[in-house]
């Protein structure tokens, strides 16, 4: 069994992750969603004060560094707790997850997702969700192997730009 742990990020670590890892993703998301019209507009918006932008999200945030004993930090995960008031169900949204390249395709992602599922169940959350960009077909295959199901495949001109996926959890 891998000795893996999730360590809550300090603000300085979060700022670094947001600026250097999540930043490109955020710009792509802003352009895809239409909230910003140009890459320059999205860049200006997110660089004003990236931590304040992050904290404006209404959902409960969980930001972790993924640590592997004997190896140090091998990745990061940004999770958001969201409650759907109509159904009263709470989901844990995997907004961003990335393992360092040297730890990819070696089983660490599967273990990370297993641990995220355990964490969710401890919080009485029974649904995981995520969005995967269309050009990341290898990630979509991984998520399907891990039990995620496609809810919606958004396309432009017949080409997948993003796929919404969920995974119900059982306690």
C-alpha positions in Angstrom: 0.0 0.0 0.0 1.3 3.4 -0.9 2.0 5.8 2.0 0.3 8.8 0.5 -1.2 11.8 2.3 -3.0 15.0 1.5 -1.6 18.1 3.1 -3.6 21.3 3.2 -1.8 24.0 1.2 -0.6 27.2 2.9 -1.6 30.5 1.2 1.9 30.9 -0.3 1.7 27.4 -1.8 -1.8 28.0 -3.1 -0.7 31.3 -4.7 2.2 29.5 -6.4 -0.1 26.7 -7.6 -2.7 29.1 -8.9 -0.2 31.3 -10.7 1.9 28.5 -12.3 -0.3 25.5 -12.6 -4.0 26.4 -12.6 -3.5 29.7 -14.3 -3.4 28.4 -17.9 -6.4 26.1 -17.1 -8.3 29.1 -15.7 -7.6 31.2 -18.8 -8.8 28.3 -21.1 -11.9 27.9 -18.9 -12.7 31.7 -19.0 -12.4 31.6 -22.8 -14.5 28.4 -23.2 -17.2 29.7 -20.9 -17.4 33.1 -22.6 -16.7 35.0 -19.4 -13.7 36.6 -21.1 -13.6 37.3 -24.8 -9.8 37.3 -25.3 -6.8 35.6 -23.8 -5.4 39.1 -22.9 -8.7 39.9 -21.1 -8.6 36.6 -19.1 -4.9 37.1 -18.2 -5.5 40.6 -16.9 -8.6 39.4 -14.9 -6.7 36.5 -13.3 -3.5 38.3 -12.5 -5.0 41.2 -10.6 -5.2 39.2 -7.4 -5.4 35.5 -8.1 -6.0 34.5 -4.5 -8.9 36.9 -4.1 -10.4 35.5 -7.4 -10.0 32.0 -6.1 -11.8 32.9 -2.8 -14.8 34.5 -4.5 -16.0 31.0 -5.5 -19.1 30.3 -3.3 -18.2 26.6 -2.8 -16.1 25.2 0.1 -12.6 24.8 -1.2 -10.2 22.0 -0.4 -6.6 22.5 -1.7 -4.1 19.8 -1.1 -0.6 18.9 -1.9 -0.3 15.2 -2.6 2.6 13.8 -0.7 4.2 10.4 -1.1 6.3 9.2 1.8 10.0 9.2 0.9 9.3 11.3 -2.2 7.9 14.6 -1.0 5.1 16.5 -2.9 4.2 14.7 -6.1 1.1 16.7 -7.1 -1.7 19.0 -6.2 -5.5 18.7 -6.0 -8.1 21.5 -5.8 -11.5 20.2 -4.7 -14.8 22.1 -4.2 -17.7 21.0 -2.1 -21.0 21.9 -3.8 -24.5 21.3 -2.5 -27.5 21.0 -4.9 -30.3 22.4 -2.9 -33.1 20.8 -5.0 -31.8 17.3 -4.2 -29.9 18.2 -1.0 -27.0 16.2 -2.4 -23.4 17.4 -1.9 -20.8 16.6 -4.4 -17.0 16.9 -4.3 -15.9 18.6 -7.6 -12.4 17.8 -8.7 -11.6 21.1 -10.2 -7.9 20.5 -10.7 -5.6 17.6 -10.2 -2.1 17.1 -11.4 0.7 14.7 -10.6 4.2 15.5 -11.4 5.2 13.9 -14.7 7.6 11.4 -13.2 4.6 10.0 -11.2 2.1 9.7 -14.1 1.1 6.4 -15.6 2.4 4.4 -12.7 -0.7 3.9 -10.6 -0.4 7.0 -8.4 -3.4 8.6 -10.0 -5.6 5.6 -9.2 -4.5 5.7 -5.6 -5.0 9.5 -5.5 -8.6 9.1 -6.7 -9.2 6.3 -4.3 -8.1 8.5 -1.4 -10.2 11.4 -2.7 -13.2 9.1 -2.6 -12.4 8.1 1.0 -12.1 11.7 1.9 -15.4 12.6 0.3 -17.2 9.7 2.2 -15.8 11.0 5.5 -17.4 14.3 4.7 -20.7 12.5 3.9 -20.3 13.3 0.2 -21.5 10.6 -2.1 -20.7 12.0 -5.5 -17.5 13.0 -7.3 -17.5 15.1 -10.4 -15.0 16.6 -12.8 -14.7 18.1 -16.2 -12.0 17.0 -18.7 -11.0 19.0 -21.7 -11.5 17.3 -25.1 -7.8 17.2 -26.0 -7.1 15.1 -22.9 -8.4 11.8 -24.2 -5.9 9.8 -22.1 -7.3 11.5 -18.9 -10.9 10.7 -19.9 -9.9 7.0 -20.4 -8.4 7.0 -16.9 -11.5 8.5 -15.3 -13.7 5.9 -17.1 -11.5 3.1 -15.8 -11.9 4.6 -12.3 -15.7 4.4 -12.6 -16.6 7.9 -13.8 -19.5 8.2 -16.2 -20.0 10.7 -18.9 -22.9 13.1 -18.1 -22.4 15.5 -21.0 -19.9 15.8 -23.9 -19.8 19.4 -25.1 -18.8 19.8 -28.7 -18.1 22.6 -31.1 -18.2 21.8 -34.8 -18.4 18.1 -33.9 -15.2 18.2 -31.9 -15.3 17.5 -28.1 -14.1 20.5 -26.1 -15.1 19.2 -22.7 -16.7 16.2 -21.0 -18.6 16.4 -17.7 -18.2 13.2 -15.7 -19.5 11.9 -12.3 -18.9 9.0 -10.0 -21.4 8.0 -7.4 -19.7 6.8 -4.2 -20.9 4.1 -1.9 -20.3 4.1 1.9 
